[in-house]
Amino acid sequence: MSNLDSLDKIVSLAKSRGFIFQSSEIYGGLSAVYDYGPLGVELKRNIRNAWWKEMTQRHDNIVGVDAAIFMHPKVWEASGHVGGFNDPMIDDKQSKKRYRADMLIEQFIAKLNKDGKGEKAEEIQQLLDTSGTRKSLTEDLYDIIIENEIKSPDSGAFDWTEVRQFNLMFKTQFGATSSEEDGVYLRPETAQGIFVNYKNVLDTSRVSVPFGIAQTGKAFRNEVVARQFVFRMREFEQMEMQYFVEPGTDKNAYEEWLQKRLNWHKSIGIREENLRTAPHPQDKLAHYARAAADIQYKYPIGWQEVEGIHNRSDFDLTQHQEFSGKKLDYFDQKNQKRYIPYVIETSVGLDRLTLMVLCDAYREEEVDGDNRTVLKLDPRLAPVQVGVLPLIKKPELQELAYKIDKDLREDFSVQYDEAGSIGKRYRRLDEAGTPFCITVDFDGLEDSTVTIRHRDDMSQKRISVDKVADVIKTEMKNWKAN
Ligand code: ATP
């Protein structure tokens, strides 16, 4: 079970503790764009590093690239984004709010079902499933909305514009002159930077099929419905790996990666009962996909996709071969044959992942009649791993605390804190998700010991000063989600 029934508490903790801020907040904010603060940047970096290690360091046949955000405009024609990366939108003329036409109809169907009007719901569902076959997609959706008098959810009005296709790519000018030809897009996904470098990697690295290319980086989508904190942003970060395989072996590779990726989410401390895989039905697949599944997390807003695993067939490389005129096939030297590899894609959003990690770690607990908020983060991901605290502000204690602080900084991210009562300091570090606190007191000055206090169960034990780093390392390794 999620510990939260809405995103509100996470949004407010994220802001008050410096994980995530609204972009340009002093100017009133920019919608669906967010900045990471001091704790957020560390958490996000640790998650990114954990992913990178899993996908590259642990595999001898996966290498990385870092492609530019700007790409040749032809890339997006070849990929299908210029022609097809659209959502059908409709505007409420009175409130000026914009809705995704298909989602509006789906909501209406859900309401009919709730009101016991299953037959009508089924009839409209049928029309929705076959939209695009009577007139055009936009006209069919418009007809459903008008004929069923579907009203605007915010104003209650029935005063709609036409349904229009709305491309999700941001376009900007490139270079000093501005002709139509100079227009470039901000990439809406990182995957294409991998496909256009596939030949470069093949020619310069010692890889052969099957092999993978991994990349992390920013992507941009002009999302219309963007009201769910960092779940759906207009500027976000993706972490993608494209795995190139021989046709015929793609089905196995797909199943294998789906399982591997699900296991990875568990390995970073996400509780099993909050994760599931959801295969896409065959008739709902994108035209190029042979199979696809979401890895979903039980967010406070419901079960939602955090990662997508797709069998993309040879669609992308074939398209780029055709549009660029460059050969992108692979020569298998052992079996003396040529083919265009199939691609298994694993694609996860770093911001959605960060939100998942925060939601899963969040707890409110009652302690001695008091409440504490604690983030039970995997210690490897925690933005501050160790708090170093002199019991009180006395030079003798400070001196030893400074020394411990300095030594630990070589291996861990450390925060020194001497402000306020010890209880208050523990609570502050609980909220930041700090798994260990090292407290220096007068007894310890006598026998060279300190107290290690554990975030999860608040237990404490005395350890020798020269063992602090070792103890933390061992306990970090043995940590289990709880
Ligand atoms: P959705 O259906 O939720 O819009 P999608 O199917 O369009 O997602 P993909 O194109 O498969 O998503 O992108 C891969 C991953 O990138 C998603 O699983 C998600 O984690 C992340 N992602 C996609 N769009 C956004 C966004 N607007 N904000 C944050 N993360 C995103």
Residues whose N, C-alpha, C, O or C-beta is under 5 A from the ligand:
A	BS01	ATP	E223 V230 F231 R232 M233 F236 E305 V306 E307 G308 S347 V348 G349 R352
